[in-house]
Amino acid sequence: MKINKWAIAILLWGFLFRATSAIYLNTGFDEAYYYLYTQNLNWSYFDHPPLVALTTGLGVWLTGAVTPFTIRIGGVLLYTGTLIFSYLTSKRLFGDRTATLTLGILTTIPIFQIAFGILTLPDNALMFFWSACLYVAAIEFFPSNDLYDDKPYKPTYRLAIIGLLVGLAFLGKYHGVILGGGLVLFCLLSSRHRRALLSIWTLAAIALFAIAISPVLFWNYQHEFASFRFQSGRAVPSQGYNFERLLVTFLVALGYLFPTFGFPLWWTSFRTLGELLQSSNRKLKGIQSEAPEQENLALEILHQKRLLILCVSMPIFFGFTFMGGFIQILPSWHMPGFFGATLLLGERAALVQIKRPKFIRNWLWGSGMVILPLLLIGLLHVHLGLVQKGGDAAIAGGFWEAKDDPSTQMIDIVQLRQAFVDSPKLKEELQKADFVFSNSFFVAGQIGMAIEPLGKKVTCFDSDLRGFAYWSKAQDFVGKTALFISSEQFMKDERFPDPLVKYQDYFQSLAKITDIPIKRGGQAVQIFPVYRASPMLKPYPRPYG
């Protein structure tokens, strides 16, 4: 087997960049919250399937350390595997040139690097099994690399493996079910592969899929299908359709993808769709091409390969973008679709490269040379405050006030932890407390990650409890003393001008102990107030759990 040196170089470069970023990037809300999954292992969770607990916990369990890097080790490794499977899929379908270009694009697009390959998120496992599934599907549906092979398709055992991989992708994130739907759609639309739906191996695939997702089904059965109700409820329109919101969703995605890739992804996908519809229309009308028979056969097989990628990609990125007109769309929701569509973009780029190699080289390298400095500046700003007004490391004195900078929400967990280690008073108060709570499940995650080595139970008292509603019972804390820790940013609550009023009926006393400043560039960018709360008089009400 010939080793592609460019592919190896791209994989190594991407891995080193993501690993370095994972070390120095401060911890985000979601990541710290998912860390608490690892402390409450279960078959599944209120807001996500279970694999994010394993990918987040891998580095912690191997090293025994709780740091931003250790919770991200699993994601960094999995994305390397995701890229390898994507490269192999592209090579199988479109050839080595396309595969190398596709790998380069996937390693350059910023949102893929961050959401799939640096941060610990449910998308880490989703995309790994997604790409593995697509690779097996490429072998199953196109077993021969001969473009002129017109042998009838025969379903094989790989259909069962595909069912298992779709189930494992589902265990990463519920998006996995859309992957399965895309593969079914492909078989329905491709007359050559329609027989797969009637195969005994498809029954095996369904069985393995059901076995794979059984942990999620079991947990939901135990908890009145709370996770399914929560996730489906997020897709229900709360108001009428708004085209301005749709435009914002579209433009935000372009920004995350970077415009030099975002626009080509949309253009390539719709151009491919148009070509497939035109080809189908010609068939229906019985119009014969004047090209040689073998050339027509090769084009037909190429259309089928493009159809496979389109079916598993376009429903996601187009569907979620359209939904942005009536609900708020998180960036990661439609990115798996754009990720899949990148295989089509790589194939188009390879065709253009034959005639205009300089154009493709300038496009890809030029994009990378702009994106890399932007990512580095962003990384250094989050860590050091490069553009933070008045910060020690600020360039030209900075121009962004810390209070207006959303990057301060990614806090230095180690710094927060060290405050409890260095302060005798805080250390004593923490030792005396039976548990710690916050008023936001996000902040509770950061606090839990910070004080975990110090050994205290962390929970959340709020109307939005997420997983905390299932990690304990409301009455477990009655009669016990606590520390209430939040951040000034999350102390604000329109319902309670005085944040402590929210809890005054549930604790006999609430007294402030101190403020913990989280500094960046010599400035306090976040303040964590710490209160003594004792004892708890009655259970805090829970909307679910």
N, C-alpha and C positions, 0 to 999 in steps of 0.2 A: 504494500500500500504506500503510495507516494505521500510524503509529509509536506504539507503546505506551510512553508516558513512564515509567510505573511500571516496566516491564521494563528500560528503559535505565538507570534510576536504580539498580535492584537489581543489575544487571550491573556498573555502575561501582563501586558501593559494595563489592560482593564482591571485585572485582579489586583495589581499593586496600587493602582489609583483608588479603587474602592476600599481596599484594606486600610490604606493610609487615612482616607476620609473617615472611615468607621472609627478610627482611633481618636481623632481630634474633634469630630463633630459632637457638639453638646446633645444631650438627650431630649427628644421630643415627647410631647404628651402621650401620643399613642404608644410609643415604644415602652415608656415606663409602665403604662397601664398593662401592656401585654406581658411585661415582666411578671406582673402579679398573677397572670395565668399559670406561670411556672410554679408559683407557690400554692396554687389551688388546682392541682391537676384533676381533670375530670374527663368524661367521655366527650363533652362538648361544652360550649359556653353560650351565654345569653346573646352576645352580639357577633360571634364568629365560630366557625368550626374549630376543631382542636389542634391542628397542626402548627399553628402559630405559637402555641405553648412549647412545642418540641423544638422548633427552629430557634426560638428566643432562648430557650433554656440550654441548648447544646453547649455553648461556650461557657456558660456559668457552671454547668455540671462538670465539664472537663477541667476547668481551671480552679473552681472554688471561689472565684472573684466576681464581684458584681460591679461592672464598669460599662460605659457605653460600648466599648469594643467587644466585650465578652457576650453581651446580648445580641450583637450583630454578626458574630462569626458565622452562624448558621445561614443567614441571608447572603453574606458575601460568598460563601462556598456554593450555595445553591444557584446563584445567578451565573456563576462560571459554568455550572452544569447546564443551565438554561441556554447559554450562548452556544455551548458545544452541540446540544441537540438541535438548536435552530440552524447552526452551520451545516450539520449533517442532513437536515431536512431540505435545506435550500440546495445543497449539492446533489441530493438524490433527485430532486424535481427539475432543477434548472442548470446544474453543472457547477464546476469548480469556480469559474470566474464570478458567477452570480453569488455563490456561497461566501466568497471572500469579501465582496462588496457589501453583502447583507450583514456579515459579521462586523465590518467596520462601521456601518450605519448604526447597528444596535449598540455598539460600544461607544458611540458618540452622542446619541440623543440623550439629553440631560435627565429627563424624567425617568427613563428606563434605568439609568445608573443609580439614581437616588431612591426611587420608590421600590424597585425590584432588586437592587444589588447592594445598597448601603444600609438603609434603615431596616429595622426588623419590623415586618408587616405581614399580614396574611398573604400578600401577593408573592412573597418569596417562594412558598411551597406551591401556590397556584400556578405560577409561571414555569416552575421546574417540571411539574407533571404535565402541564399544558404542552410544553415544547416536546417532552418525551412522547406524549400521546400523538402529537402531529407527526413526529418522526416515524413511529410505528405505522400510523395511517398512510404515510407516503410509501412505505415499503409494501403495505397490504394492497393498496389500490393501484400502485404502479410498480409491480414486482420486477419489471424489466426496464433497463435503461435504453432499450432500443426504441427510438421514436416511431419506427415503422412496424412495431409489433401489434398485430390486430387480433391476437388470440383472445378468446372470451375470458372475462374475469371470473376467477374461481375463488370464493370466500375461503379463508383459512383460519387457523387457530389464533392468528393475530387479532382478529375481531374481539376475541375474549380478552386479550391483553389490553386492547383499546378501552373496553368497558371498565376494566380495573383501573386504568390510568385516569379515565374521566372521573371515576369515583374518588381517587386520591386527590385529583385537582379540586374536587368539590370539598374534600376535607381541609383543603387550604383556604378556600373562599367559595361562597355560594355561586360565584361566576362559573364554576366548573360545569354546572348544569347547562349553561349556554353553549359551552364547548361541545357537549354531547348533542345538543339540539342542532348545532351547526353541522356536525358529521352526518346526522340523520338527514338534514336538508340536502347535503351534497349527494347522498345516495338516492334521494328522491328525484333530484334534478338531473343526475347523470344516468342516462339509460343503461350505460355499460355496467354501472355498479349497483343498479337497483336490486339485483338479486341478493346483495348482502343483507337486505332487510328481512329476507325469508330464510336465511341460513340458520342451521342449528348452532353455529358459532355465535350468532347474534343473541340467541337465548342464553348461551354461556356468558356473553358480555353483560347482559342485563342482570344475570345472577351475581356475577362478580362486582358489578356496580352497586347492587343492593347490599352485598356483604361489606364493601368498602365504606359505604355511607352509613352503615348500621349504628356506629357510635353516635352520630348526630340524631338519627331517628330515635334511638334509645333515650338520649338525654331529653329530647323534646317531648317524647311520650311521658317521661317522668315529670316534666314541668309544664304541662298543658300547652305544649307546642309554642312556648314563649318566644323562642328564637325565630321561628318561621313567621309568627305574627308580627314581631318587631321589624324584621327585615322587609316583609311585604308591605307593612304600613308605611315605610319610608318612601315607597314608590307611588303612594296614593296622592294625587294632586290636591293641594290645599287651596288653590285658587285657579283662576282662569289662565289660559295660555298667554304667555307674554313673549313676543318676538324680540324685545330688547334683551330679556334674560337669555333667550336662545343665542343671540349674537354674542353676549358676554361669555357664555359657555364655550362657544366656538373659538373665540379669541383667546381665552385663558388656556385652552388646550393647545392652541398654536404656540403660545408662549412657552409652555412646558416642553413641548416637542422641539421647539426652536423653529422659527418660520421657514428656514431653508429646507427643513425636513417636513414640517407640518403641511404646508401647501402641496408639495409633491405627493405626500401620502394620500391626501384627499383626491388630488387630480388622478393619480395612478389608479386608485380604487374605482372611481367612477368611470374612468376610461376603460378599465378592464370589464366592468359591468356592462358598459355600452357595447363593447366588442362581443361579449358573450350573448347579449340579447340580439344583436344583429345576426350573429351566426345561427342562433336558434330560429330566428324569423326566416332566414333563408332556407333552413331545413323544412320548416312548416310549409313554405311556398313551393318546395321542390326545386329550388334554384340550384343548379350544379355549377361548381367552380370549374373554370377552364384549366386550372393548374393540374399537373400530373397527379395520379391517384396517390402515390406515396407521399407527395408533398401535402396533399389534403389530409391524409391520415396523420402525419406528423403534427399538423396544425390542430387537428381535432384532439389529439392527446395533450398537446400544450394547453388548449382551452380547458380540458378537464382538470389539469393540474392547477391552473389559475382559479378554476371554480372551487376546488377544495379549499384553497387559502381564503378566497373571498367569503365562502360560507361560514367559516369559523371566525372571521374577523369583522366583516362589515356589520352584521346584526348588532355587535357590541358597541363599536365606536359610533355608528350612526344612530342606533337606538338610544343610547344614553345621552348623546348630544341632543337629540330631539326632546328627550325627557327634561333637559335643562330648561325648557321653556315653561315648565310648570312646577318643578321642584329643584332644590339646590343639589347640584351634582358635585361630588367630591372628585378631585383630579384622578384618583386611582381607579374610578369606576369604569371609565371607557378606555384606559390605557392598554389593557390586554388586547383589545381589538386593533389598536394602532400598531402594537407590537407584531401581531400576526400579519397585518398589511405591509409591514416592512419587507417581508419576503417578496411581495409583488414589486415594491419599489426597488429592491436590489436587482430583480430580474430586468426591470425596465432600464435601470442604470447600466447594467451589463450590455444591453443591446445598444444603448447610446454610446457606450465606451468604445465599441468596435469602430464607429465612424468618427467619434469626437472624444478621443481619450483625454485630451487636455482639459476639455470642459468638465468631465467627470472628476478628474484629479483636482482641479481648482475648486469645484463644488464641495467635494468631500473634505479635502485638506483645509480649505478656507473656512468651512463651517467648524471643523475641529479646532482650528487655531483661534477662533473667536469664542467658542464655547468653553474651552479649557481655561483660559484666563478668567472668564466670568465665574466658572465653578470654583476656581481657586480663590478668587476675591470673596465670593459668597462664603466659602468654608472658613477663610481667615477672619471674615467679619463676624460670623457666628461665634468663633472661638476667641477672637481678640478685640473685636469692635473696630474694624478698619475705618468705617465711615461714621462711627459714633461720635457725635459732637462733644468735644471736650475730653475724649478718651485718650489714654496714654499712647495707644498705638494708632490713633486716628491719622489718616492721610490729610494733610493740609488743614488740620484742626477739626476735620469731620463736618458733616452737614445734616446729620440725622439725630434728633433727640432720642435718647434711650426710651423715653415714655411712649414714643410713637413708633417704635421699632418692633415689629412682630417677631423678629428673630430672638428677642430676649426671652420668649416663651420656651425656647430650647435652653434649659438651664444646665449648669455644671453640677451634676449629681454628687461628685466627689467633694466639691466645696460645701454643699449643703450637709453632707455626712460629717465632714471635718468639724463643722460648727458644734455638733453634739459631742465630738471627741475632745475638742479643745476647751470647751466651757464646762467647768465643774458643776455649775448650777444647772445647765441644761442636761448634763449627764445624769445628775441626781434626780431631776424631775422625770426624765424618761424612765429611769429605773423604778421609780415609785408608781408610775402610771401602769394601769392594767392593759390599756390599749391606746391607740392613736387614731384620730379621725380627722377628716377634712370635709369641706362643703362642696367639693367637686371631685368627680371620679378621676378626672385627668390629674389634678393636683395630688390626690390620694395616691395615684400611681407613682408620681415622682417622689413623694415622701416615703412610700413603701420601699422603693428602690434605694433611697438614701439611707434609711435606718435599718434595712433588712439585716446586715451583719450585727446590728445591736440588739436584734431579737425581740420585736414587739409586733403584735397583731395590728394591722391597719385596716380601717373600714371607711365608709363614706355615709354621711347623713344628708340626704338631699332628695328631691323629687325624681331625679334622674340617677339611678344607682348603678345601672348596667350590671356587670358581673357581681358586684358586691352584694346584690340582693340574694345571691345563691351561694355565697361563700361563708355565710353565717346566718343565724336567726336573730330577729330583732330583739328578743328577750335575753340574748346572750350577754348583753352589755349592761343590763339593769343592775344597779347597786355597785358598779365598778367606777374607778377613777380613770381619767383620760387626759391626754394632751390634744388640744384642738390646734391644728396647724393648717394654714392656708397661705395664699399669696395675696398681696394687696390688690393685684389685678382681679382676682376672683372673690375678693371679699365684698365687692359691689353687687348688690342685689336690689332690683327695683321694688321687690315686695317688702324688703326690710332695709330702710335707710340706715339703721344701726344693725350691722351683721350679727351681733350677739343676740339680738332679740329673737332670732330664728331658733335659738337653742335654750332660751332662758327658762322655758317651762319644762325642760327635760333634764336640767342639771341643777343641783342645789346651789352651786356657785360657779362663776366664770371669772377668772382673773388673768390679766395679761402678765406674762413672764418676761418676754423680751422680743425683739425683732432680729431676725437673721438676714443680713444683707448678702445678696449674691452679687459679686463684683465681676466686672469685665472692663478691661482697660483702665483699672483704677477707680471706676465708678460703680456705685450700687445700681444695678439695672433691674433687680427684682428684690422685693422685701417679703420675707416669710414671717408673719406674726405668729407667736407661739402663746397659747393660753392654757392655763390649768383648768380643767373641768371636772368637778367632783361633788358628790357621786351622781351617777345617772339615776333619775327618779322613775322613768317609765320608758318603754320602747319608742324609738323614733318611727313614725309611720312610714310604711313602704307601699308604693303603688303596685308593686308586683314582687314575686319571690316567695 
